[in-house]
């Protein structure tokens, strides 16, 4: 009877995005209050008390357990698997004791090739898994406070913001605001040169005035790097909290640039309308400033430490270049790279940003010019894509023993191609760029796989039976560039359409009820939060943290219903069943668990015909659906 409930698992909804995790663990209200208080300019002096709350610790565990990096060991050799074996109460108390007097363990140092230049290495610091969990606990409390203070022109490593929004802002500056001069600023070794003292002062200015918390963050920054020593400056790349800290450092720069034009204070109050996405329309204000002042028009788009200043003429661009250079040096103790920092006229040359080459191209006439932002995949990115694709083809050529190995190699290839298309479809010339690459890829497929590879025409002509996965069929089913390897479809690298990058809606916000409603309005199912919070507050004793966390995930994925009968589960009638029993090697992983009612659970474990018939009748089940 152990396998009977599995018939209902196909109806489980996919696990929700990270945003809902705070709702699972009853921590959303606290984050909302922190965000609202930060907007009002209040000070925060008791944040450690929130950090050590069991709800926050459980939430942190949930947020890091699915990360790929959680499987990477630190200097102590432990991974997330070591934490998930602990009971819920043990895990919570372990973190709380650690934060009584926090001293991080040494950080493991690794070097990986840079995406921008594979010949150079990027140093990464990997904390121990417990230190990563603590960093996540701190992040969940600090993030809503900081989000209320961050400027809207920063897009990197922030909730509900992405490269798409940054690229859309660049296009808007070119096409709508007619900013054709851009100042590219590259900070020399930004992450390695951040001043710890300055960072802590900036946090104090943001209202974070819990001295114990500031000492904890100071300890994180100064954690020993194994084999190297204790750093005197910089934020460790690879740590969970480092992106937030880097945004805190550069937030001051964002607001200083905005104060030069966009956020300037005037004696007269101008009427400000809102655009469809919620952004402010300041046309009246800007017209007045242009006619009555000699101020430099400037706006900024920043993604982490990569940022661009947009303005309308070379003279203003030159002044901004030196002003920002001096400001970074004096205020933050940072230097810019003269080789990589430059002024570009977008009508004449391209500027690189987030893997794209962007230029202003005239689509009008000499008498009536009309410039539009035209973007390509940058050359170095194309080279990397070509190398990666050929490496994946090599894996298909030599997949290893068994047909499943070949299928796995094809799946990896398709996943990579879809990832390339999803990201680079924002480039206006993506089809042209990847079409050039497609020729060499098809040539490589033919030379390496020889008789194993078939074209779409050959498959149709010979009436060969090949199964095409739905995700391939929907997106590439009509393409003649499809290739087939021993019954498996290969996604065509050159078959892609341009998709315009979209601006972020201002209403979208993880820390307001209205913002979350906008994000989740398409979910279509309402979960009984009272029962969900009951499950959170009443973990099963002597069971692993993994088991108790997945129990909540399943309740949401099954929409609060029994997986067999479809009836709503109630408090006291919720049983979490192992599909493969633990005594037969079953684990507490998500896919091995299912939520059912008590009667269904009794039926599953029944061994006598009388009891089986009793519960089949009680549940109104027959042998076909039991």
Number of C-alpha atoms within 10 A of each C-alpha: 12 15 11 15 23 14 12 17 16 8 10 16 12 11 12 13 9 12 18 15 19 22 15 23 25 20 20 21 14 16 22 17 15 24 24 17 17 21 15 10 14 14 16 17 14 14 19 20 10 18 25 21 16 21 20 24 26 25 24 24 24 22 19 18 18 11 11 8 15 18 16 15 16 22 16 14 11 16 18 23 13 12 20 21 16 17 19 24 17 15 20 20 14 12 21 20 11 15 18 11 11 19 14 21 19 23 26 20 19 12 11 12 12 12 14 12 12 12 9 12 13 13 16 16 21 24 29 25 26 23 23 24 26 26 21 23 26 24 20 21 20 21 19 24 27 25 22 19 18 19 18 18 19 24 25 22 16 17 16 15 19 16 18 19 22 25 25 18 21 22 25 16 20 25 17 10 13 17 23 22 28 27 24 20 22 19 20 16 14 17 18 15 17 21 17 19 11 14 20 20 14 18 18 16 11 20 18 23 18 16 15 17 20 18 14 20 19 15 14 25 22 21 21 19 19 14 10 10 12 14 15 15 15 19 25 27 18 17 20 20 24 20 20 18 25 21 25 20 21 21 20 16 19 21 18 14 19 17 14 15 16 16 11 12 10 10 5 7 8 13 10 13 13 10 11 9 13 13 16 12 13 14 13 12 17 16 10 12 17 12 9 9 8 8 12 18 19 22 22 23 23 24 22 17 20 16 21 23 22 26 25 18 15 16 12 17 24 16 12 20 19 11 12 18 19 16 15 17 12 11 11 18 13 18 18 18 13 12 7 11 17 16 19 19 19 19 15 11 13 19 21 16 21 16 19 24 17 24 24 25 19 15 11 11 9 8 6 9 11 14 20 19 21 18 24 24 25 19 14 15 17 18 11 14 18 18 13 15 19 17 13 19 21 16 18 23 18 14 18 12 8 8 11 11 15 20 18 14 21 24 17 16 22 21 14 18 19 19 12 15 22 14 14 26 20 23 26 21 16 22 21 16 18 23 16 13 18 18 14 13 20 19 10 16 21 16 11 17 16 12 10 13 20 20 18 17 13 13 16 11 9 8 9 12 10 14 11 17 11 10 12 16 14 10 13 19 17 11 15 12 19 22 22 20 21 14 17 17 26 22 27 22 26 23 20 21 17 15 15 14 19 15 18 20 17 14 16 20 20 23 24 17 14 12 15 16 15 14 16 14 9 8 9 7 11 9 15 15 15 11 18 21 15 14 20 20 13 9 19 16 11 11 16 20 26 23 22 22 24 20 26 22 20 23 26 24 19 24 19 25 22 24 26 22 17 14 12 16 22 13 11 9 13 22 19 18 20 20 19 16 14 11 7 7 7 13 17 24 13 15 13 16 22 24 27 26 23 16 15 23 19 14 21 18 12 16 11 9 8 10 14 19 16 12 20 18 11 11 15 11 14 11 9 6 13 21
